[in-house]
């Protein structure tokens, strides 16, 4: 290998390293705030229905902006969007950590969700565009995926350590000290490329994307606070989005995808799995804190729910291929509600790690089996030209599940207690299992 080719390979791996590190930071945002959530509520004197916005606001911003984010990248270019999103992410991380107002903290969480909607898929797109096809690209994508999967575990441990030792503000501020270093490296290694003019259709895309995000935020508010006015406003926002999409020569959502049953089943199943998973950990975090568990103890108790996915990330594709995506999805979708049902109902104050282990382990197994298989099932049987659009629609549904289900769960937890909230979480998991089992009846649509 020549010196020049070695230098190019080194530059590519420097690029992969910084993109993967950013993916890790993006992924730890959810788990870190789940562990810190009880401490934030105590520190700001916020009720469960208000403090849950720290989790759901991030997911709502992520899911609501994901479809528009792809178009923004086209208009301004991957490099510009990625770098700008990094800077905003760092700034609002620091702002959220310093504020004493919950509404401002929630606003920073929504903006961080917007930023991740830009950086997470754009990072993968940069890798695909910059690393030659073949073994090198497969390794790069594997590293990127591994860091994303490891981010959840990293967030648990980091939040447990920082929240317990220094307070919840340091957990929220952590990205503000790491992301600027990533920005400095990215400025040197992310390649330049021109944006694509959007013409007169830009404003329709912005209206549709803004209306979708507004609808998600309003619906979260309606579910968390039982506000019918917010539900009505969400319906109006949905109508605005639909009208803008119909009038656009190039809508954000390809409606033909909505008639592709494997994609629809996968999107619904993933929304149920991710929504019930985040809701389950939300209830457990509040319950364990009430029982006297520290943030560090809670983080360790949650590890069996997150570590298996990180440990098997490089092999998840082979697991799905060996079982077949539909069977892997069904097995995972059945494991999740079984885990929710096994959570100790008698009171977590006296619970030991060994009593949490069966529940958390089954939930972790559910993600090992179903996470990658759901994505393969969603996009595997589509033509290559539609797979990117299908992936964006699928990921939007994944994040919407993590925004809407926890909001309703928090409202039920505040009104009726832990048991009622856990029954709701289990019911959502069972509904996801029902969707997955329906997929077994259509083996011809299984991309394996």
Secondary structure, 3 states (H helix, E strand, C coil): CCHHHHHHHHHHHHHHHHHHHHHHHHHHHHHHHHHHHHHHHHHHCCCHHHHCHHHHHHHHHHHHHHHHHHHHHHHHCHHHHHHHHHHHHHHHHHHHHHCCCHHHHHHHHHHHHHHHHHHHHHHHHHHHHHCCCCHHHHHHHHHHHHHHHHHHHHHHHHHHHHHHHCCHHHHHHHHHHHHHHHHHHHHHHCCCCCCCCCHHHHHHHHHHHHHHHHHHHHHHHHHHHCCHHHHHHHHHHHHHHHHHHHHCCCCCCCHHHHHCHHHHHHHHHHHHHHHHHHHHHHHHHHHHHHCCCCHHHHHHHHHHHHHHHHHCHHHHHHHHHHHCHHHHHHHHHHHHHHHHHCCCCCCHHHCCHHHHHHHHHHHHHHHHHHHHHHHHHHHCCCCHHHHHHHHHHHHHHHHHHHHHHHHHHHHHHHHHCHHHHHHHHHHHHHHHHHHHHHHHCCHHHCCC
